[in-house]
Amino acid sequence: MRHGKKINHLGRKTAHRKAMLANMAASLIEHKRINTTVAKAKALKQFIEPLVTKSKEDTTHNRRLVFSKLRDKYAVSELFREVAPKVGDRPGGYTRIIKLGNRLGDNADMALIELVDFNEIYNPKGGDAKKKTTRRSRRGGKKNAEETTNSEATTPENDEKASNEEK
């Protein structure tokens, strides 16, 4: 039975595992995406999601809590300055894991883990994509075309043009 054994130990002692996750999280914040194994990516996701949630509210206390986990001053400032404003309205799910296949040397399952809002392929122009308009029925299209031609003919500018052409 595996009751209460939620943490994947990744074949490492506690101090080594915490240091590795802190380094991977700092690299993820700095580069916005990293390649790693699937197991490490899943462990990193559990490690970094609460830190990003804390970064939404920029207080000294939250900065200190995040720094105690990350241990990298540059990564903390980058997280609070650039990452937090982009994910401010998102209620969780800040990272995405994309499986890449197996590594050549040892056949390990590889994955790409990235910050969701920093991918321009899935989120064009930083998430400011245009909303699709609803389709209109084709019925009555001729009326709209006639109305636009009539309205163009009755504008004051068109009346002036017509009177100038007659002269």
Secondary structure, DSSP 8 states (H G I E B T S, - for coil): --TT--S--TTS-HHHHHHHHHHHHHHHHHHSEEEEEHHHHHHHHHHHHHHHHHHTS--HHHHHHHHHHH--HHHHHHIIIIIHHHTTT--S--EEEEEEEE-TTT--EEEEEEEGGG-TTTSGGGG----------STTHHHHHHHHHHHHHTSHHHHHHHHHHH-
